[in-house]
Amino acid sequence: MTTWIKLAVRNLFRNGRRSLFTVLAIALGFAAVNALGGFTAYIFTSLEDSHIYAQANGHLSIFKKGFLREGKLDPTRYLLDGDDLATVLDAVNRRPEVVVVTPQLDISGLVSNGQVSTIFLASGRVPSDVHAIASRSRSTVGRLKHYSGEPLSDAASDGVGMANGLADQLGLELGSTAIAMAPTVAGQINALDARILQTFDSPVEALQDKLMLVTLDFARELYDTPGADRVNVLLRDESQIQAVRAELERTLAERGVEVEIHTWEELSPFYTKVKQMFEVIFLFAFLIVFTIVVMSVVNTVGMAIMERTREIGTLRALGVKRRGIVGLFAVESLLLGFFGSLLGVALTVLVWGGVAWFEPTWVPPQIARRVPLEVYLVPREMLGSVVSLLLLSLLAATLPARKAARMEVVGALGHT
């Protein structure tokens, strides 16, 4: 085998320029696919962290049964009341896999500056729980500060955040006071004073003039209820989602609480659509690289066979069997794929280092502020690319190599 490898290396250097261009084609294809794969991994991680950590939705969300189907028309009917909420929180807190469990109450109503009023939609959270979830983010996106001003605080229940469009519409600034009005669970009108502690850009353009963030205490006081519409659960390990979900469904059913538990992916269709889109893009990129690699290797091996016809005849005359001829060109093709992959790995690392060095920024989907653009190194994908390119190189050389092995010895020796 060592002899065949030495012969293959010599043959590659014999046609150095052609071999170099083939290796470069393989390397550039490798780097393109893996740079795109690294960017795709960054996109997936950022969107996942944005939903789970930055928005504090956690890995699981527990609702009263029927909330997602009918709760939008009559949300107060499908709230987890005080007793049900206490039962849910007790059951979740008993699970060792749980890191943070926090109730949430989404509200809507009118917000006024004292002269004019407009509709608002708000999410009532426990600020300390939101901070605890965000601090566990794996990426910079999850830990990014997405607002201007002060963070909301458990101690200041009247402090709220307001989307820039809504604040501009009402002529409100940081430190201004507004009045929030909404019907209570009992159907009476309630109003509370609110201090604008922070402003932010809505991730959804349609909500830029409607969105607010409030504390859970503020939302409960405005709706006059001790309940919540959901309980968000953050786990230590994402791999535990399905197991914890099944256990909580069983435990809460035994305690007589009718709930439905959904994973973060089920509640984030945007993530699923973006993931599917990038998977299709990655597939097309790989097919392009596949075509480039196959055509480059076929061209290189085909030209080598044409130029070395008499050499093939001589080898056959000396007793080398047909499978030996095929093996020789197969080894040459494998070496092309191997050297191309090694150079591709170096180019991929160079791209990764260049992005990390220059630190470009951009505004990704559903994130309103500029964030660092990153390209991840994904060793598993890189290893898969190496194996794929080696196989492609080997398969691309099979047809011309088999054709060379079938040459008549006399005809090959007399070839000019």
N, C-alpha and C positions, 0 to 999 in steps of 0.2 A: 504493500500500500504506500509505503514511503517513496518508493521509486515512481509510482504514478503521480504522487503529489509533486515531486521534484520536476517531473516532465511537464505537468500542468502549469507550474509556476514559470518554467522556462518559456513555454509556448505563449503564456500571457505577456511576458516581457518582450518576446519576439515581435509582437504587434502592440507595442506599448501605448501608442497614441489611441488606437481603437479601444484597447482595454481600459485606458484611463477615462475616456468619455463614457464608456458603459458603466464603470464604477461611479462616476459623477452622477449619471442619470439615476442609478439606483439610490445613491446617497441623498440626492435632492428630493426624490420621491419619498424616501424614508423620513427625512426631516419634515417635509410638508405634512405628511400624514400624522406624525407624532406631535408636531407643533399644534396642528388643528385639534388633535386628541387632547393635548394638554390644556388648550383654551376651552374646549368643550367640558373637560372635567372641572375647570375653574367656574364656568357658567353654572353647571349643575350644583356645585358646592355653594356658590353664592346665592342662587335662588332658594336652595334648601335652607341655608342658614338665615336668609332674609325672612322666610316664612316661620321657621321654627324658633329662631332666637331674636332677631331684630324686632319682629312683630309680636314676639312672646306667645306664639300659638302652641308651642310644645309639640310633642310627638303624637299625643292623643287628645281628643276633645270629647267630653261627655255631655250629651244633651238629654233633655226629657224626650221621651218617645214621641215622634211626630213633629218636633220643632222644625226640622229642615224642610219638611213638606208643607206644613200649614202655618208655621210660626211667623212667617213674613206678613201674613194677613192679620193674625191675632197673636202678637208676640207675648203679651202678658198672660195669655191662657196657657202657654207652654213654658213658663218659667219654672225652674227648680225652686220650690218654696223653702222656707227655713229648715223644716224637718228633713226633706229629701236632700237638701244641700249638705246638711250636717252628716247624714248617712253616707253620701257619696264621698265627702272629704275624709271621713273616718276610714272607709274601705280603701281609699287610694293611699292614704298615709301609712297604712299597715304594710304596703308592698315595699320590700327592700330595694326594688329596682327604681323606685321613684326618687327623683332629686327635688323637684319643685312641683307643687300642685297649687293652682290659683284659680279662683272663680272670676268670671267675666260677665258684665251686663252691658249689652248694647242698647242705646237709647236714641230717641229722635224727638224733635220738637221745634220750637222757635227760639232764636237767639236775637236779642235786641241791644242796640246801643243807647236806648232811651228815646230815640226818635223814629227809627225804622226797624223792622223785624224781617228775618228771613229764616228759611228752614235749615236745620242742622242735623247731622248724623254723628253720633259720638260712641266711642268704645270706652266703657268704664273698666279700668284695671286697678290692681294693687301695685303702686309704683315700685315698692321694694321687690316684689316678685318679678316684675318686668326687668329690673336691673339684674336680679339674680340669674334669670334665664339668659339675658344678653351677654353676661360675663362669661358664659360657657361656650360661646360661639367659636368655631374652629377657624373662621376666616375674618378678614378685616371688615367685610361687609356687615357681618352680624354685630360687630363691636363698634361700628361707625356711629358717630353722633349725627342724627338725621334732623336736627332742629336748631333753631337759634333761640337763645335765652336760657332759662333755668330748667333743670329737670323737675318733673312732677314729684311730689313728696307725700308720704302717708300722713304727715303731720299737717299739711296744708290742703285739706279736702276741697277747698273752694278754688284751688289753682287748676287751670285748664290749659291745654294746648289748642291752637287754632290754625287751620290751613291758611296760607298766605292770601289765597283768593278770597276766602271768607272774611279775613281781617281787613283786607283792602276794601271790600264791598261795604263793610260797616264802619270804615274809618277808624279802626282800632289798632293800637300799638302795644308793645310789651309794657306791662304794668297797668294797662287800661282795665276798666271794669265793664262787664256786660251782664245782661240778665237772660238766664235760660228758663224757658217755660215749656211744660209738657203735661199731659194728663197723667195722673197717678194710676196705679193698678185698679183702684176703686172708681176711676172715671172722673175724678175732680182735677181741676187745673191747679198746678203748683208752679212756683217760680223761685229761683235761687240766684243770688249774686255770684258772679264768677270773675276771677282775676286772670288776665292773660299772662301766663308765665313763659310761654314759648310759642313760637310760630314755626311752621314747617311746610314743605312742599308735599302735596298729596301724591302718592305713587300712581294714582288713577286720575287722569285729567278731568274726568266728569265730576269728580268729588272735590275739586280744588276750591270751590266756593261753598262747600257744605260740611266738610269733615272737621271734627273736633276730637280731642283726646281728653278724658276726664278721669278722676279717681273713681274707684269702685264706690266709696262712701258718697261721693257727689251723685253718682248715678242712682244709687239706692235711695238717697234722700229725695231726689227729684221725682222718682217713681213711687216713693213711699212703700218700699218693699225690702225685706231682708234677704231676698232670693237672688238668683243669678240665672242667666240663660244658658250658661255652659261652664264646664270646669276644664281647664287646660292642664295637661300633665306632661312634664318633661322627664324623660328616662335617662339613666346612666349610659345605656347602650342602645343604639337604634335597632340592633338585631333582636332586642327583647320585645319589640312592639306587638307582634301578633300574640305572643305568649301572655303578656300582661293584659292585652285586650280581652282575650278569652277568659282569663281568670277574673277580671273585673266584671265582665258580663255575667259570669256564673255567680259571683259573690253578691252583686247587687240584685240579681233576680231572686236569690235566696232571701234577701232582706226586704223584698217586696217593693223595690223601686224600679219602675219601668223607664229604662234609659236606652239610648243608642250611642255607641261609641265609634268614632270615626278616626282614621289615621290622618296624618298631615297631608299625605298624597291625595287622599280622597277629597280633602277640603281645599286643595290647591290645583285646580284643573289647568291653570296657566303653566305651572311647572311641567305637568305631563305633556302639554302641547309643545312647549319649547324643547323638551327632551326628545320628543319624537322628531321634531324638525331637525335638530342637530344630528340625530342618528342617521337621518336620510342624507344630510349634507356630508357626513363622514363617510357613508357608504359610497356616494358618488365620487368623493375624493379618492377613496381607496381603489375604486374601479379605474379611475384615470391613472393612478400610479401603477396599478396592475397592467394596464395596457402599455405604459411606457417601459416598464421592466421587461415584459415579455418581448416586445418588439426590439428592444435594445439587445437583449441576450440572443434572440433568434438571428438578428443581423450580424452580431459579432461571431457567433458560432458558424453561421452559414458562410460568411466570408472566409473564416479560418479553414473550413472544409474545402472550399474551392481552391484556396492557395496551397493546401497541404494534401492534395489528392495523391500525388506520387509518394509522399511520406506514408499515407494510409496504406497504399499498395505495398510498400516496402515492409511495413509492420505485419501486414497480412501474410506476405511471403515468408517472413521469419517465423511464422507460426502463431501470431497473436490472433486469438479468436474474435468473432464479431462482438461478443459481449465485452471484450477488452477494449475495443475501439469505442464502443458506447460509453464504457466506464471512464476512459480517458477524457472524452469531451464533457461527461457529466461532472468529473472532478474540476475541470476548468470552469464550468458554469457555477458550480458551488463556490469556488474561490472568488469568482466575480461577485456573487451575492454576498459572500462573507465580508470581503473588503468594502463593498458598497454599504453594507449594514454598519460596519465599524465606523466608517466615515460619516454615515447618517446619524449615528449616536452622538458623535462629536459635534456635528452641526446642530442637532437638537439641543444639546447642552449649551452650545453657543447662543442659540435663540433664547433659551431660558435665561441665561446670564445677561444677555443684552436687554431683555425686557425688565429684569430685576434691577439692572444698572440705571437705565433711563427713566424708570418709574412712570410710564405713561398713565394717563387717567381717562376715564370715559363715564358716560351715564348709561348704565345697563337698564334693561326692562324692569319696571316696577320699583325702581330705586330713583329717587328724585335728585340726588346729589352726585357729584363726580366722585368716583371711587378709583383706587389703583387698579390698573389692568394687569392681570397676571397670566402666566402660562405655567401650568403645573408639569412636573416630570412624573410620568406614570410608568413605573418600571414594568408592570404587568403588560401594558400595551406595547411598550418598546420590545419586550421579549417576544411577544406575539408577532410583532412586525418583523423581527429578525427571522423567526421560524418561517413566517409566510413568504418572505423574500427569498430565503434559501430554497423553499419548495418551488416557488415560481421560477427561479433561475434553473433549477433542475428540470422541471417540466418543460420549460421553454426550449431547452437544449435537446430534449428527447427525440423529437421528430427529425431534425437535421442529422443528429448523431446516428440514428437508426439507418437513415439514408446512406450515410458514409460507410456504415458497417456492411451494407449489402453490395458495395461496389465489387465488380469483378477484378480479381487481382491483376490479371494481364492488362486490362483496360486502364486500371489506375496507374500501373507502372509506366504505361506509354502515354499518359496524359501530359499535354503541353499547355 
